[in-house]
Amino acid sequence: MPDRHWIRRRLHDPFLKKAHREDFRSRAAYKLQEIAEKYKLIQSHSKVLDLGCAPGSWCQVVRRCLGPKGLVIGVDLLPVEPIDGVTLLQGDLTDPAVQDRITSLCPGGFDVILSDMAPHTTGIHHADTERSAELVGLVLDLCARWLKPGGAMLAKVFEGAEYPALRQRARTLFRFAKTVTPEASLARSREVYLLGQGYHGPTSRATASQAHPQPGSPRPASPGAAPPEAEPAAGTRANPDGRLSSRSATGPDDGPPPPPAPPRPSPIAPLRMGKRKKA
């Protein structure tokens, strides 16, 4: 039975009152609404997949953002009451039959994948955060199957020891990835949202940096072009992606330092000195 403090907080929750007034099924609608507006997550023509959609408030938010060419599909283990303009599926996301059904409904892929999935909590912090991270890991796996290049993902996760590695993995898959905490999240909650935009799949950092160079970085040379004549300034070195690093020229993986430069030869006849072979 809920304690009196919990009931009192619920009765005075402004987002819960607002959800009742605006006919949303839960206060979670305002978490997605805030993030979607700030990061321009959903367009009128977007194809959106909502994982862990019960009771359906995120599907309601998405449906109100979409035009006639948009699509939203919601999936959950639990049954969800019908929502106008939303395709709802009940089933386990790890079931291949459910995955095939999702693919058949949107064979061209999705522009946005949302996940509000959460594990059954045990009250044991590390167990709950580990299971939550596994669910988000599954979402990142499924991006390779369903998310269009350039698409976006938003997933809820309980922040714990596993989260930094999860965020780092997202950064290898998306051009932009960050942690977001919307205003509607409860102050005592452990939940955060992992946002990724500009999906490019598991490409290397060098490839991603060439595809999306940072402002001020040199543009990659076209195939067959002559190498630049300018040498890096003293105390810098060229990275594989062409940018200059201010790190020491002799890092731990660089091998021994180069020999000092020989004195400048006279302009009469430059000589080339070969290395002697050891006997």
Secondary structure in CASP SS format (residue, H / E / C, confidence):
PFRMAT SS
TARGET T0000
AUTHOR 0000-0000-0000
METHOD secondary structure of the structure
MODEL  1
M C 1.00
P C 1.00
D C 1.00
R H 1.00
H H 1.00
W H 1.00
I H 1.00
R H 1.00
R H 1.00
R H 1.00
L H 1.00
H C 1.00
D C 1.00
P H 1.00
F H 1.00
L H 1.00
K H 1.00
K H 1.00
A H 1.00
H H 1.00
R H 1.00
E C 1.00
D C 1.00
F C 1.00
R C 1.00
S C 1.00
R C 1.00
A C 1.00
A H 1.00
Y H 1.00
K H 1.00
L H 1.00
Q H 1.00
E H 1.00
I H 1.00
A H 1.00
E H 1.00
K H 1.00
Y H 1.00
K C 1.00
L C 1.00
I C 1.00
Q C 1.00
S C 1.00
H C 1.00
S C 1.00
K E 1.00
V E 1.00
L E 1.00
D E 1.00
L E 1.00
G C 1.00
C C 1.00
A C 1.00
P C 1.00
G C 1.00
S H 1.00
W H 1.00
C H 1.00
Q H 1.00
V H 1.00
V H 1.00
R H 1.00
R H 1.00
C H 1.00
L C 1.00
G C 1.00
P C 1.00
K C 1.00
G C 1.00
L E 1.00
V E 1.00
I E 1.00
G E 1.00
V E 1.00
D E 1.00
L C 1.00
L C 1.00
P C 1.00
V C 1.00
E C 1.00
P C 1.00
I C 1.00
D C 1.00
G C 1.00
V C 1.00
T E 1.00
L E 1.00
L E 1.00
Q E 1.00
G C 1.00
D C 1.00
L C 1.00
T C 1.00
D C 1.00
P H 1.00
A H 1.00
V H 1.00
Q H 1.00
D H 1.00
R H 1.00
I H 1.00
T H 1.00
S H 1.00
L H 1.00
C C 1.00
P C 1.00
G C 1.00
G C 1.00
F E 1.00
D E 1.00
V E 1.00
I E 1.00
L E 1.00
S E 1.00
D C 1.00
M C 1.00
A C 1.00
P C 1.00
H C 1.00
T C 1.00
T C 1.00
G C 1.00
I C 1.00
H H 1.00
H H 1.00
A H 1.00
D H 1.00
T H 1.00
E H 1.00
R H 1.00
S H 1.00
A H 1.00
E H 1.00
L H 1.00
V H 1.00
G H 1.00
L H 1.00
V H 1.00
L H 1.00
D H 1.00
L H 1.00
C H 1.00
A H 1.00
R H 1.00
W H 1.00
L E 1.00
K E 1.00
P E 1.00
G E 1.00
G E 1.00
A E 1.00
M E 1.00
L E 1.00
A E 1.00
K E 1.00
V E 1.00
F E 1.00
E C 1.00
G C 1.00
A C 1.00
E C 1.00
Y H 1.00
P H 1.00
A H 1.00
L H 1.00
R H 1.00
Q H 1.00
R H 1.00
A H 1.00
R H 1.00
T H 1.00
L H 1.00
F E 1.00
R E 1.00
F E 1.00
A E 1.00
K E 1.00
T E 1.00
V E 1.00
T C 1.00
P C 1.00
E C 1.00
A C 1.00
S C 1.00
L C 1.00
A C 1.00
R C 1.00
S C 1.00
R C 1.00
E E 1.00
V E 1.00
Y E 1.00
L E 1.00
L E 1.00
G E 1.00
Q E 1.00
G E 1.00
Y E 1.00
H C 1.00
G C 1.00
P C 1.00
T C 1.00
S C 1.00
R H 1.00
A H 1.00
T H 1.00
A H 1.00
S H 1.00
Q H 1.00
A H 1.00
H C 1.00
P C 1.00
Q C 1.00
P C 1.00
G C 1.00
S C 1.00
P C 1.00
R C 1.00
P C 1.00
A C 1.00
S C 1.00
P C 1.00
G C 1.00
A C 1.00
A C 1.00
P C 1.00
P C 1.00
E C 1.00
A C 1.00
E C 1.00
P C 1.00
A C 1.00
A C 1.00
G C 1.00
T C 1.00
R E 1.00
A E 1.00
N C 1.00
P C 1.00
D C 1.00
G C 1.00
R C 1.00
L E 1.00
S E 1.00
S C 1.00
R C 1.00
S C 1.00
A C 1.00
T C 1.00
G C 1.00
P C 1.00
D C 1.00
D C 1.00
G C 1.00
P C 1.00
P C 1.00
P C 1.00
P C 1.00
P C 1.00
A C 1.00
P C 1.00
P C 1.00
R C 1.00
P C 1.00
S C 1.00
P C 1.00
I C 1.00
A C 1.00
P C 1.00
L C 1.00
R C 1.00
M C 1.00
G C 1.00
K C 1.00
R C 1.00
K C 1.00
K C 1.00
A C 1.00
END
